[in-house]
Amino acid sequence: LFIAIFIICFILYKNLFLQSTYILKSFGKLSVDPEIAFKNNKPTFLEFYAEWCEVCKEMAPGVSALREEYAKDINFVFLNVDNQKWSNYIRKFNVNGIPQVNLFDRKGDLKSTFIGKQEELVIKESIDDLEREVESQEKIFNTEYSLIKENKKNETTPRSHG
């Protein structure tokens, strides 16, 4: 009986359970290329994330709502830390915990850094400051974040070149 109730609840609420995972997986497709973003004279929202990151999943609906609201005026760049292609950006912005959100002004100058779980309203206020070109540089750190896992898929060992 308990298993049947669990299955029925999961079927009824599966969108609630899986929605943030789906949103997070779609970030890569919605992303502006970082090379374009830093050269097109628009402010940039840059988020480092991973699909396995529980905090990233929690924040995904809020970040998606921000993207929908500001996509015309701000570049939204999403970089998955598990993708080796983005390792130069991970090093450049010293990403050790995710999610990490960096906000840049029109000139590409870093204005705000958010590490860990953040309220949507806090990020929204910083985005509004970017649009108004308010001078500030802040770093907001929350202890609720995920450490980046070392990606050993591309690691070479004496036996890996078969």
N, C-alpha and C positions, 0 to 999 in steps of 0.2 A: 504494500500500500504506500509506504514512504517513497519507494523508488518511482512508482506511478505518479505521485504528486510532484516529485522533483522533476520528472520528465515533462509533465504538463506545464509546470511553472517555467521551465527552461524554454519550451516552445513558445509560450505566450510572451515571455520577456526576452527572447533571444536578441532582438534588435537593441535592447537596452544594454545587454552584455557585450555584444559584438560591435556596436556602433563606433565606439572610440577606437577600436582596433582597425576597423575599416577606414576611418578618417585618417588615422596615422599612416596607414599604407598608401593612401592617396596623396600624401604630402609631396612625395617625390615627383609625381606627375604634374602637380600644381605649381611646382617651384620655377621661379625665374632663374636662369643660369647666373651664377654669381659674377662671372666676368661681365655680363651685360648689366647686371644690377648696379655694380659699382661705377659704371660709366654713363648711365643714362640720365643723370641729374635729377633723380628722385630719391627720397629717403628709402632706406632699406631695413627690413625686418629679417634677421638671419637667425634661424633656429637649428641647433644641432640636436638630433634625436636618434632613437633606435626603436625598432618595432617591438623589442622585448622589454622596453623600459615601462614599468607600471606608472611612474609619475608622468611620463610623456603621454601615455594613454589617457590619464586623468585630465590632462590639460588640453588634449586634442580638440574636444568640442569648442572650448573657449577660443583657442587659437584659430580654429576654422571660422568662427563667427567674426573674429577680428579681421581675418583675411577677406571675408565677404564684404565687410563694411568699408575697408580701406584699400582694396585691390586696385582701384583706379589711380590712387595717388601715391601708393607706396609699393615698392618691390617686396615680394614675399619669397624668401629663399629658404628652402628646407634641405639640410644636408644630413644624411644618414651616416652616423659615425662608423657603421660597419662596412661602408663602401670605401675601399682603398683609394678611390678616385679623389676623395675629399681630404686625405690625410694632410696635405699642405695647409688647408684651412684650419684643421684641428690643431695643428702645431702653432700656426700663426696666431690664433685666438686663445691658445692655452686652455683647451677644453679638457677638463678632467672629470667633470660631472655633467650629467644631462637630466633634464633638458637645460640647455643654455641658450638664451635669447640675447642677441646683440642688436642694438638699434643704432643706425648710422644716419647722419644728416645727408643733405643733397651732395655735399662734397666728398662723401665717403669717410667722414671722421666719426669715430666711435663715440657715441653719446651716453649709452646706457648698456649695462650687462646685467642680466637676470640669470641666476643659477639656481636650479631646483624648482620646486612647485611654487607658482605665483598665482595670485588672483588675477582674473581677466581685467578687472578694473584698474589695477596697478599698472599693467602693461598698456592698457588703453590710455591712461593719463600720460604716460611717457610718449606714446605715439602722437597724442595731441600736442605735446610740447615740441616734438620734432616738426610737426606741420607748422606750428607757430614760430619755429626757429628760436625757441627759448634756450638760452645758454645754460647747460648743466651737464655734468658727467657723473653718473651714479653707477654704483655696483651694488646690486641687491642680491644677497645670498640667503637661501633657505636651506635648512638642514635636511629637508626631504627631497632627495635626488638620487639618481642611480650612478654608480661608478661605471666608467667605460670599461667594457670587457675587452681583454686583449684578443684581437682577431688572429688566430693561429692558422687559418686556412691557407694563407699565402706564405707561411714560414717555410724556409728550406732547411732540410736536414740532410745528412749524408745519404740517407736512404730515399729521399724524395725525388731524385732525378733519374730514377729507374732505368 
